[in-house]
């Protein structure tokens, strides 16, 4: 199998498939930050693109393996999302199932990672609304698509990359939560309601002045929408711990995300979805300190202890996102009313 990080091999591969032309100036940059794939940006005077190839062993501290055929799911999901939200995903360019790679349009160099904007305290409510609406659009339309349900029925990668390293690992370290986590796992695997992204995270969303680029769909499957909602909102909680002075703003942003999402879906009872999402949110919050993929910017022992304490309190007392906001701010002796209703 070709190694796309080998520039000579990649150059020959792209020439053979007429993705670049003989003699044209091409610049190759291996992109870092991902844990599950090799990613190379191919910069050209014409349209630039990105080549992505799956790794069998993920780049994390603990041993974590996954079937490289997940790249085929990612490729198919990119094609599907170009039907549903073409304004928010890159164009599909090329795929090679034998080499476990695909090629997509590259975002402009000025595009910023949403995660970095959030960490820097640059909270753009319009961008947040656009992201929430994009997710809602996918969930709403895919829920009614028999074709999507058939294509993304396989949940094996979701089990390998999300259920096992996040929920199963937390269950091992927190045995008192075993029964509740088992119930949540059953919910996620048995209620096949819509197309779930599975890695809907600020690190996988690029932002420009004109548009969004939602990325990384290898965990896509038909499942329960609570996973995407809980996965992304966990990051607002983490940011509020990392930068405590901005905690009210992060939590307000979370409320506005949820409000925007709920305004654009009707395929599931909203109160039920919120209740199930909040329970999962607590488990994923806990997983970001005690799972196999801890948040790299949560390093202080006291912050990890606080996350554990808050997670348990959310489990015991929260059923809505307003409850979550109250729990998160109560420790700081404050309150904050969101203006985003849903």
N, C-alpha and C positions, 0 to 999 in steps of 0.2 A: 504494500500500500504506500502511495506517495506520502512524503512528509512535507506538508505545505510550509513548514518553517524553514525548509531548505530552499533558498531563493532560486538556485539554478534549476532544481527539479520543478518547482512551481512555474517558473518562466517557460520551461519546455512544455509543461502540461497546458498552460493557457494558450501558447502558440498553436499547439496541435489541435486545439478545439476552437481556434479562431476567435478567442475572447480578447486577444491582443494581436497587434500586427507586427510583422517583422520590421525591425528598425525603429519602432516607436519608443520614446522614452517612457519608462515605467519605473515607479518607485514602490518598493515593498516595505511595509512596516508591520512587524508582529505586534499585535495589540495585547496588552496585559490586563489583568483584573478579573478575568473569567476563571472559573475553576473547572469547567467541564469540557471545554473545547479549545482547540487551537484556532486562532483568528488572525488573519492577515489582511491588511488594507492594501489595495492595489491602486495607487494614485496615477491617473492619466490626464492628459490634456482633454481628452474626450470624457465620457462618463466614467467616473471612478467606481470601484466596487469592492466588496469584502468577500473573502473566501473563508468558509468556516468548516472545520472538521472535528468530529467527536473524539474525545479521549476515553479510554477504557477505565483508567484510574484517575479520579478527580484530584485536583491540586489543593488538598486540604491536609491538615495535620494528621487526622485519623485515616486509616484505610477505608476507602469508599470507592466501590466499583459500580459500574453501570453498563448495560448493554449499549454498544456503540450504534446499534440500529435506531437509537432514539433520534439521530440526525435526520432520518427519513421522516419521522413524525414532525420534526421542526420544519423541514422543507414543505411538507404538505400543509402544515398550519399556516406558513407564510402565504402560500397560494390561496388558502381559504380566507385569511384575513384581508387579502387584497380584494376579495369579493365584498367583504362586510365593511371594512374601514380603510379603503385605499389611501385616504388622506392622512393616515396615522401609522402606516407601515412602509418599509422599503419595497421597491419593485423586486420581483423575482427575476433572476437572470439565467441561471444554469444549475443543473444538479448532476451528480454522478453517484449513483447508489453503490456501485462497486468500490469506490474510493471513500465512501461515507463522508461526502462533502457536498456543499451547495454554495452558490454564489448569489449575492443580492446587491442591490444598489447601496452605495456608501452614502451616509449622511454627510452634509457639508462639514468642512473642517471647523467651522465656527460653532457647530452644534455642541451644546453643553449637556452633561449628564445630570438628570434631575436630582440624583442623590447628592451631587456636589453643591448644587444650588441650595438644597435643603440644609446641608451641613453648614453652609456659610450664612445661613439665616436669611436667604433671599426667597421669601415665600410669595409666590405669584398665584393668586387665587384664580385668575383666568386660566392659567396653565393647568392648575389642579382640576378645575371644572372640565376642561377639555379631556383630560386623562380619564376622569370618572365617566364622562359620557361615552368615550371610546369603549371602555370596559362594559358599560351597560348595553351598548349597541351590540357588541359581540354576544353577550349572554342572552339578550332578548331575542335576537334573530336566530342564533344557533339552537335555542331551545325548541324551535319549531321545525328544524331541518332534519329530516330523516337521513339525508346524505351525510351530514356531518356526524350524526349519531353513529352511523355505520363505520365511517372512516376512522374516527377517533375513539372507538370502543375499548381499545386495549389500555388498561390501567397499570401495566407492569412497570413502566418507567416512573410513573407517579409513586408507586409503592417503593421503588428503589431510591428515588431522589427526594421524596418528601415524607411519606409515611414512616419509613425505617429511620432515616437520620434525624428527623425532627420529633415525631410523636412517639415512636417506639423507644427512642433513646431517652426522652424525657420520662416516659413511663418506667424505665429501668431505674432511673435516678430518683424518681419520686413515686414510690410504690403506693402511697396513699391515694394517688390520682388514677390508678390503673383502671378502675371500673369506668370512670368518666371518660378517660381517653379512649378506651375500647369502644364506648358508645359513639364517640365522635368519629373514630376511624370507620366504624360501620356506616355511619351517616355518609361520609365522604365517598365510600366505595360502592354503596348500595343504591343511593339516590342519584341516578344518572339523569340529570335534568338539563344540562347544557354543556357547551364547550368551555372548559376551564383552561386558562392559560397555564397556571401552575407555577409560574415564576414572575408574577406581576409585581415587580419591585422597582423602586426608584433608580437602581443601578442599571436597569434594562430599558430605560426611557430616555431618549435624547430629545432635547428641546432647542428649536431655533425660533427666530422672530416670526416665522411664517407657519410652522407646523411642528408636529410630533413625529418621532420614530420609535414605535414600540418594537422591542427586540426579544430574542431568546424564548422560543416556543417549544423546546424539546420535551417539556413535561406536559404538553397539551393532551387533554383527554376529556371524555364525557364523564362529568361528575357533578359535584354540588358547588354552586357559585359561592358559597360561604368561604371556600378555600381562597379564592382570589381576593375577596374583600378582606379577610383576616390577614392574609399574607402582606398586602400592601399597607393596611392600617397599622400593623405592628411597627412599621418603620416610623410612623409619626410618634408612637410611644417611645421608641428607642432614641429618636432625636430629642425628645423632651427630657430624657435622662442625661443625654450627652451634653446638651446646652440648656441647663436648668433655667437660665434667665429668660429664655424664649419659650419655655414650656407652654404657657397659655396660648401663644400664637400657633405652635405646632398642633395643639389639641383643637384649636379653632379650625385650622386647616383640615384636620381629620373630619370634623363635623361637616364641613362644607363639601368634602369629597363624598361622604356618605349621602348627604342631601341631594347632591347632583346625580349620583348614581340612582337613588330610589325614584327620582322624578322621571327616569327614562326606562323603567322596567315595570311589567305587570304580569310576568309569567309565573310568579310565586308570591305567596303572602308575605308582605314586607315585614310585619312584626315577627313572624316565624323565622324569616331569613336573618333579621337583626339578632334575634336571640341566639340562633345557632352560630352566627358569626362571632358574637362576643365571647361565647364559650371557647371557640377555637382560637380566637385572638389571644386569650390568656395562655393557652398551651404553647402557641407559637412565640409569644413574648418570652416565656420561660425557656423555650428551645434556643433562643438566641444567646443564652448564657450557658445552658446545660445540654444542648444538642451538638451535632457534629459540624454545624456551620455557625459558630458564634459570631456575633457582630464584632468586626475587628476594631471598632472605635470605642467599644465598651470594655475598658481595661482595668479600671479601679475596682478593688474588692468591694468597697462600700456601694458602688453602683450596681454591681452584680447582685449583692445581697438585697438592695432595694428593689431590683427587678423581680427577684424571687418573692419578696414580700408583697409587692403590688400584684403580681400574677395571682397569688393565692387569694388576695382580697377581691380581685375581679371575678375569680371563680365563685367565690362565696356570696358576692353581693350585687353583681352587675348583670343586667339583662338587656340594657340599651347602651348605645354609645354615649349618651349623656351620663349614664351611671359610670362608665369607664372614665370619662373626663373628670367626674367628681372624685373618683378614687385617686386618680393621678395627681390632682391638685390639692386634695385634702392634706397630704403629707407636708405641703408647703404652707398650710394655713390660709389658703386662698380659695376663691371661687371665681368662675368665669362663665358667663352665659353666652352661648353661641347665638349668632343672629341667623344661622343657617337652619331653617326648619325643613322637616321632611315628614 
